[in-house]
Amino acid sequence: MPSIPADRSPDSTLAFLRDGYRFVGARCDRYGTDIFQTRLLLERTICLRGRSAAVLFYDNERFVRAGAMPLRAQRTLTGRGGVQGLDGAAHRDRKAMLMSIMTPTAVRQIGQLFDDEWRARIPVWERSGPVVLYDELGRMLTRTVCAWAGVPLAGTEVLRRTDELHAMIDGPAALGPRHWRGLLGRRRGEHWAGDLVERARVGTLPAPEGSALRVIADHRDEWGRPLPRRIAAVELLNVLRPTVAVDRFVVFAALALHDHPAWRQRAGESDEATECFVQEVRRYYPFFPMAAARVRRSFDWQGYHFPRGRRVVLDLYGTNHDHTLWPQPEQFRPERFANWRADPFGLIPQGGGEHLTGHRCAGEWITIELMKRAVTNLTTAMRYDVPPQNLAVSLRRIPALPPSGFLITNVRRTA
C-alpha cells in the first residue's frame, strides 16, 4: 500500500499562514496528487482537494467533527459547542433546528429586508462623500439579520455589534491583535446573545414565532432539555455571524462587476443571469479556505490508509478551482453556470454534502438570496464611480478582502 506523500517541513503552520488559500493546492501541485500529509499546529494532518475528496470528507460514517477544528477557530469564529463540532444524533437534532429557520418564505423575507436597507441607504450615499462599501454592508447586514432573527438592535448598538461579528470572522487565522479582537468579540457576543435568549425564555423579550431567537430559545434537545445558555448563544451567533460575513461576497461581486463591466448589464437581465453571476462569484473568489474533520475509524481509500483519529482537512478554495471540475478555473466565467446541475461536492465555498444531514452551511440559501439582491441593486438601482484604489485580493490573507473595502463615489439613483 503506497504511503501518503509527506510535506518536507516538520510543521507547516507558518507556511499555511504565509501561503493562505493556496497552501493545500500548491503542495498538491508540487507532489502531483490531490492528497498529502503534513503537520499543522504540530498535529499530523492529511490534506485533500477535489470532488472525490469532498465525497469522502462528507461521509459521516468515516469522519467526525468533534475535536477537529482548532481551538483558536472555536474561540473566535464558531464558538465552542456549536453545531459545526457535533456528530450523530446531536448534530442531526441541532442542524434540524437551524434548518427549520431557513424556509423559502424566511429566505425571501430576509432578502426583502436587505433590499429595503439598501434602497434606504442610496439617498444617504448620494449626499455623502466616498463610500466604503464593505463598511456599509456590514452595518446593513447586521441590521437586516437582527430584524429578521427577532433580535432587538438599537441604532446606537449597530456599529458595536457589527465590529464584534467582524472580529469573530477575522480572527481565527490571524496572529496578534486581529486574533485578540476575535477573542474579545466572541466573549462579548456570547454574553449579549445569552442575555437575549434568557429574556426570550422568561418572556421579558417578545420574540416572533418562527424567528431564530424564538426557535433557539425554545429548542429542546433529543432528551427534552433546553439548550444551555452559552450553547444557545453560540447557535444564535451562528445565525447572525455568517449572515454578516456575506458582506465579503458582496464586495467580491462589486469587484467582479468592476473588473468585468460587460456583466453589469448581463447580470441584471434576468434572475437566471443574476444567479449564474452570483454562483461564479462564490466559486471564483476566496471565502473560507478549508474544513476539518477526524477519522472515525481506520479505513483505506484509493490505496491510502487513514488511521483512526487523524485530522483531515478539505481544501474548499482548491476544489472550487480544480481544473478537472471547472475548465479554465482562474478565469471568471459566469456562463459556466448556465444549465448547471447543482453538485453538492463540486461547488463548496460554504462546505459540501447535504444541508439537512451533513455539515454544509445551513445559511447557504440566505447567502445566495442576499447576493442576488445586492447584484440587482448594484446593476439596476444605482450608478456610481470607482476611483483609483487598492483592489488587489491577496490569497495570503484569511479571510480575504480588497484592502480598500471597495470605495465608490458619485452615487446616484437610477430612474
Backbone hydrogen bonds, N-H to C=O, Kabsch-Sander energy under -0.5 kcal/mol:
donor,donor_aa,acceptor,acceptor_aa,energy
7,D,37,Q,-3.1
12,S,39,R,-3.4
16,F,12,S,-2.6
17,L,13,T,-2.3
18,R,14,L,-1.9
19,D,15,A,-3.2
20,G,16,F,-2.7
21,Y,395,L,-2.6
22,R,19,D,-1.6
23,F,20,G,-1.9
26,A,22,R,-2.7
27,R,23,F,-1.2
28,C,24,V,-2.5
29,D,25,G,-2.5
30,R,26,A,-1.8
31,Y,27,R,-2.3
32,G,28,C,-0.9
33,T,28,C,-2.1
36,F,47,C,-1.8
37,Q,5,P,-2.8
38,T,45,T,-2.7
40,L,43,E,-2.4
43,E,40,L,-1.8
45,T,38,T,-3.1
46,I,311,R,-2.5
47,C,36,F,-3.4
48,L,313,V,-2.4
49,R,34,D,-1.4
54,A,50,G,-2.0
55,V,51,R,-2.4
56,L,52,S,-2.0
57,F,53,A,-3.0
58,Y,54,A,-2.0
59,D,56,L,-1.9
60,N,58,Y,-0.9
62,R,59,D,-1.6
63,F,59,D,-1.6
64,V,294,R,-2.8
68,A,65,R,-2.2
69,M,65,R,-0.6
73,A,70,P,-1.0
74,Q,70,P,-1.8
75,R,71,L,-2.7
76,T,73,A,-0.7
77,L,73,A,-1.3
78,T,73,A,-1.5
79,G,73,A,-0.5
79,G,74,Q,-1.5
82,G,79,G,-0.8
85,G,82,G,-1.7
86,L,83,V,-1.6
90,A,87,D,-0.8
91,H,87,D,-1.2
92,R,88,G,-2.4
93,D,89,A,-2.6
94,R,90,A,-2.2
95,K,91,H,-3.0
96,A,92,R,-2.2
97,M,93,D,-1.7
98,L,94,R,-1.9
99,M,95,K,-2.9
100,S,96,A,-1.8
101,I,98,L,-1.2
102,M,98,L,-0.6
102,M,99,M,-0.8
103,T,101,I,-1.0
107,V,103,T,-2.6
108,R,104,P,-2.2
109,Q,105,T,-2.1
110,I,106,A,-2.3
111,G,107,V,-1.9
112,Q,108,R,-2.3
113,L,109,Q,-2.4
114,F,110,I,-2.2
115,D,111,G,-2.3
116,D,112,Q,-2.6
117,E,113,L,-2.3
118,W,114,F,-2.6
119,R,115,D,-2.6
120,A,116,D,-2.0
121,R,117,E,-1.3
121,R,118,W,-0.7
122,I,118,W,-1.3
124,V,120,A,-0.5
125,W,121,R,-2.7
126,E,122,I,-2.2
127,R,123,P,-1.2
128,S,124,V,-1.0
131,V,408,I,-3.0
133,L,131,V,-0.9
133,L,406,F,-2.6
134,Y,405,G,-2.3
136,E,132,V,-2.0
137,L,133,L,-3.0
138,G,134,Y,-2.2
139,R,135,D,-1.5
140,M,136,E,-2.6
141,L,137,L,-3.1
142,T,138,G,-2.0
143,R,139,R,-2.3
144,T,140,M,-2.5
145,V,141,L,-2.9
146,C,142,T,-2.0
147,A,143,R,-2.1
148,W,144,T,-2.3
149,A,145,V,-2.4
150,G,146,C,-0.7
150,G,147,A,-0.6
151,V,146,C,-2.6
157,E,154,A,-1.8
158,V,154,A,-0.8
158,V,155,G,-0.6
161,R,157,E,-2.8
162,T,158,V,-2.4
163,D,159,L,-2.4
164,E,160,R,-2.1
165,L,161,R,-2.4
166,H,162,T,-2.8
167,A,163,D,-2.3
168,M,164,E,-1.9
169,I,165,L,-1.8
170,D,166,H,-2.3
171,G,167,A,-1.1
174,A,171,G,-1.5
178,R,175,L,-0.7
179,H,176,G,-0.6
180,W,176,G,-2.3
181,R,177,P,-2.7
182,G,178,R,-1.6
183,L,179,H,-2.2
184,L,180,W,-2.3
185,G,181,R,-2.9
186,R,182,G,-2.4
187,R,183,L,-2.2
188,R,184,L,-2.6
189,G,185,G,-2.7
190,E,186,R,-2.6
191,H,187,R,-1.7
192,W,188,R,-2.3
193,A,189,G,-2.9
194,G,190,E,-2.5
195,D,191,H,-1.9
196,L,192,W,-1.8
197,V,193,A,-2.2
198,E,194,G,-2.4
199,R,195,D,-2.5
200,A,196,L,-2.3
201,R,197,V,-2.2
202,V,198,E,-2.0
203,G,199,R,-0.8
204,T,199,R,-1.3
205,L,199,R,-1.5
211,S,208,P,-2.0
213,L,149,A,-2.4
215,V,211,S,-2.9
216,I,212,A,-2.5
217,A,213,L,-2.4
218,D,214,R,-2.2
219,H,215,V,-1.0
221,D,225,R,-3.0
224,G,221,D,-2.4
227,L,219,H,-0.9
232,A,228,P,-2.9
233,A,229,R,-2.3
234,V,230,R,-2.3
235,E,231,I,-2.3
236,L,232,A,-2.2
237,L,233,A,-2.4
238,N,234,V,-1.4
239,V,236,L,-1.3
240,L,236,L,-2.1
241,R,237,L,-2.9
243,T,239,V,-0.9
244,V,240,L,-2.0
245,A,241,R,-1.9
246,V,243,T,-1.1
247,D,244,V,-2.0
248,R,245,A,-1.6
249,F,245,A,-0.7
250,V,246,V,-2.3
251,V,247,D,-2.1
252,F,248,R,-2.4
253,A,249,F,-2.1
254,A,250,V,-2.4
255,L,251,V,-2.4
256,A,252,F,-2.6
257,L,253,A,-2.3
258,H,254,A,-1.9
259,D,255,L,-2.7
260,H,256,A,-2.1
263,W,260,H,-2.4
264,R,261,P,-1.8
265,Q,261,P,-0.5
265,Q,262,A,-0.5
266,R,262,A,-1.3
267,A,263,W,-2.7
268,G,265,Q,-0.6
269,E,266,R,-1.4
274,T,270,S,-2.3
275,E,271,D,-2.4
276,C,272,E,-2.3
277,F,273,A,-2.2
278,V,274,T,-2.6
279,Q,275,E,-2.7
280,E,276,C,-1.9
281,V,277,F,-2.0
282,R,278,V,-2.3
283,R,279,Q,-2.0
284,Y,280,E,-3.1
285,Y,281,V,-2.1
288,F,349,P,-0.7
291,A,314,L,-1.7
293,A,312,V,-2.4
294,R,64,V,-3.1
295,V,310,R,-1.8
296,R,62,R,-3.1
297,R,62,R,-0.5
299,F,306,F,-1.8
301,W,304,Y,-2.8
304,Y,301,W,-2.4
306,F,299,F,-3.2
309,G,295,V,-2.4
310,R,307,P,-1.9
311,R,44,R,-0.9
312,V,293,A,-2.9
313,V,46,I,-2.8
314,L,291,A,-2.6
315,D,48,L,-2.8
316,L,289,P,-1.5
316,L,314,L,-1.1
317,Y,289,P,-1.5
319,T,315,D,-1.7
320,N,316,L,-2.0
321,H,317,Y,-0.6
321,H,318,G,-0.6
322,D,319,T,-1.4
323,H,321,H,-0.5
325,L,322,D,-1.4
326,W,322,D,-3.0
331,Q,328,Q,-1.9
333,R,331,Q,-0.9
336,R,333,R,-1.9
337,F,334,P,-2.2
338,A,335,E,-1.7
340,W,337,F,-1.8
342,A,340,W,-0.7
346,G,343,D,-1.3
347,L,343,D,-1.5
348,I,346,G,-0.8
350,Q,351,G,-0.6
351,G,348,I,-1.4
353,G,344,P,-2.0
358,G,354,E,-1.2
360,R,354,E,-1.0
361,C,350,Q,-2.2
364,E,361,C,-1.3
367,T,363,G,-2.3
368,I,364,E,-2.2
369,E,365,W,-2.3
370,L,366,I,-2.9
371,M,367,T,-2.4
372,K,368,I,-2.4
373,R,369,E,-2.2
374,A,370,L,-2.3
375,V,371,M,-2.8
376,T,372,K,-2.3
377,N,373,R,-2.1
378,L,374,A,-2.8
379,T,375,V,-1.9
380,T,376,T,-2.4
381,A,376,T,-0.8
381,A,377,N,-0.8
382,M,377,N,-0.8
383,R,412,R,-2.6
385,D,409,T,-3.2
391,L,389,Q,-1.0
394,S,392,A,-0.8
397,R,394,S,-0.6
398,I,396,R,-0.5
404,S,390,N,-1.5
405,G,402,P,-1.9
408,I,131,V,-2.6
409,T,385,D,-2.4
412,R,383,R,-2.5
414,T,381,A,-1.5
